[in-house]
Amino acid sequence: MKQFISTQDIDSVPKLVQIAKYFKASPHGKEHLGKNKTLGLLFFNSSLRTRLSTQKAAQNLGMNVLVMNVDEEGWKIEFDEGAVMNQGEQEHLQEAAAVLSQYCDFIGVRSFASLTDREADYEEKILRGFIRYAKKPVFSMESATRHPLQSLADVLTVEENKTVEKPKVVLSWAPHPLPLPQAVANSFLEWMKQTDCELVVTNPEGFDLSEEFTEGLEIVHDQCEALKNADFVYAKNWSSFENYGATTDAFSDWTIDSRKMALTNRARFMHCLPVRRNVVVTDEVLNSEHSLVIEQANNRTFAAQAVLYKFLQDG
Ligand code: CP
């Protein structure tokens, strides 16, 4: 595996899920594989789960880990080729990526969407810049359009908790006070499409995701209708793709609460975290036995371990 930014970089989602399951059962089963290998993790944005679960996954494989919060600790990086660097940026990506490649065997990058420039975001300018100039394999720890490590953990969580062969899985837009990227929602659809499930998206008018991710799926603008008989409800806010980056304080009635969960087939509740309580989902749902959010976060370690294992295996 030369990079990990989407499902296109792997042979098979079910096979990668099996590897993650192996590591969940045997976290130290391959603890010598990463000896003398160094993992570099670069964060342009905040993180709790991704940072710690990826570090833990690397440690379980015997790797050394270097972590840097680039925005707070590093030089300000210029990404444009041919830039005349007489403004605030002190270091060009070309040197930054090449230098990192001297210290690290694999490089993880977290770089959220700007939500101001749809073209640049959907071209994955930052992540693809690192892939271009790094001399080592690069993987996404959430990019502008996708969050594959989260999605692998989500697929594993559904697989472990489904009670029917082909569950109904509903991705529901939920309210949020700030504009958020579409990455988690896009990626969830991309990965779940590769599993045996009935996948439904529900969101208010004006908040349809990019057709690149919703193609072939049912989009329902009536949330209660969509939730009927769901086995899994995945709540997530995303800002508008159409009116790029716009948010709204309308649709506050899209919060997932017990009344809505009662429409489902005793569905399990999912969210990637962090979550705004009583905005995205009520305390009652989040605290209930139907909530899987902590298990999703737990599975992040084994998802990351499966991906790092693939990198190590492929050299
Ligand atoms: N779900 C997730 O990626 O969490 P963090 O932003 O805390 O890493």
Residues whose N, C-alpha, C, O or C-beta is under 5 A from the ligand:
A	BS01	CP	S46 S47 L48 R49 T50 R51 C272 L273 P274
